[in-house]
Amino acid sequence: MSSENGQGDGAAGGVPPEQLALIRESVRKAKAPRAKPRTWRGAELAERLPVARVVVDKGVLHLDRYFDYAVPRDLDEQAQPGVRVRVRFGAGGHRVRGGRREGGGLVDGFLVERVAESDYAGPLAALAQVVSPEQVLDPELLGLARAVADRYAGSLADVLQLAVPPRSARAESRPSPEPAPPPPAPGPGPWERYSRGPAFLDALATAGAPRAVWNALPGPEWADALAHAVAATLSSGRGALVVVPDGRTLARVDAALTALLGPGGHAVLTAEAGPEKRYREWLAVRRGSVRAVVGTRAAMFAPVRNLGLVAIWDDGDSSHSEPRAPQPHAREVLLLRAAHSGCAFLLGAWGCTVEAAQLVENGWALPLVADREQARRAAPLVRTVQDTDLARDEAARAARLPSLAWQAAREGLAKGPVLVQVPRRGYVPRLACERCRTPARCRHCAGPVQAGADGSLRCGWCGRQEPAWHCTECGAFRLRAQVVGARRTAEELGRAFPAVPVRTSGREQVLDTVPGTPALVVSTPGAEPVAEGGYAAALLLDGWTMLGRPDLRAGEEALRRWIAAAALVRDQQAGGTVVVVAEPTLQPVQALVRWDPVGFAVRERTERAELGFPPVSRMASVTGPPDAVDAFLAAVELPGDAQVLGPVLLPLSPPGSPRRTGAPPPGEQWERALVRVPHGSGAALAAALKTAQAARTAKPARASAETVWVRVDPPDIG
């Protein structure tokens, strides 16, 4: 019986034992009840990768993370990484603000990735909508935005608002043009005037990644040089990105690129272009139709395919600093892009910032300069005169100009237009030596010395009292208040030169160009128009108003403004002359006379290194009501090598004045503290400040009612 049974089980049907086991397993599975499909409130979910990780458009720091959402089956094909989505935030299992559930309204976001399982144990809310199938956020742009947020102690959502422009459905529906073939490698062109210029261009054309700090020669050729660098990069099959400070500068680079690459060879990205046009140009770059981009700071995140070069012009211009959170600087964003993607980097300007000198000093970039003789030939003749000579200069009182400036203006008007640079109004009052007008500085941190309501002297940065101040230059003990604002006006010059037309360029109306005919062009710093054929002369008035600003960058900024104006003047061989009205012995004035902005930046960096100030260190500012700032500093866990300077009270804003980001409301007393760390501890400082700010914003509204503004690497610490 056992034998028959065994034969019946194993061989009666002619089925081998291993196959019989498989058949039985199949029958068992067929008889087992089928598992119900995964659903969320009656909606079936995607079978593959049913969980979407989303970064929601909430800029508060304690919500700076990804949130998991379920992917409905009907959105499976559209819900791809990088698309815009809408989700219900705070509902369906997401717990925020200390574990309390909040009502979930629809908010925008970006789908970052699709995964099989969620780390969240509770039920997931489902994606409400895929706004568009256009994948606007790729991993490279996401990684850059994350790095910028971490560097500036900000949130990823805030950075993405800067990086991805608002959607325009009409722009998305239009196809982008076909990409143009790579242009041929250009000749050296303007780069022949620089010793390493042709080699730099050859490296770009052969897919190299050179990094250079470029000190441009005076004249209009700088825009053509940038265009040649872009064309050389495109010839290697890669993309290029150029960031400039303003629309007038953008127009010059745009014209140079059009002349070299032809119409449609590059995209122009600027916030002033309008939402639809800007998004259409941005999409053309994102889709790979255009591989060359030029724009203002809005373009620093441009998603250029196969990026081969990032370039920035005039990095010292304040327009490169983004006013919206987390307030990144275009130079630092491009440095991050160059480091992450391994592309070439070019920082160019007529002058040289201390940050640029730091890049060369630490070996990260090489200098790209002309030899001294070439620079002298290209620059105008610079002469100096002290404004103290005006009081005893009877012949020039009609125009309130020293005789030397008067003579230069009269001779220049015989040959062409004359530029008159007048510092703009509104600088804060400051103190200087009564004898030599050297700005009063603190002995401990080199901050500006200010007078209190009771007449006592104290530092505006670290708050220490200075009862025994004396001038480090001449030894005098008496101080004087420096007058703020411009002294010269177009009306006064018009009365002094009645037969000459007077044009003005400033806040109300900024001129792009002026004719090459004789005229007086009165301009505030940064608003100087370009003259056809160059200016015959330039007068840089009231230099002490810029040099005396209570700011760490006062000398650097004054020299940058002067060189930018002097670079528009004809060279010495053509008779170009610049007269600067300032103390001749001061370092920025001497650097202008010798046309040596690089040497000044190197010396300035050395002095800052001795004082421990940026860029050899990293710094952050904490601003707000006194109680809130004290509470924040007590709660933050700073790195062990951090130093806190202050806090000190900020000047009161007059009633009715416009409110600026991070500035106290009119009539309200705020204070500010500066936190300083060595350069290697910058990431730890940003992380500590972000953690403390996130803990503060996560508290109930009553506990965090008083605002505290945190800014990493503030451009102005005066």
Disulfide bonds with the S-S distance in Angstrom:
none
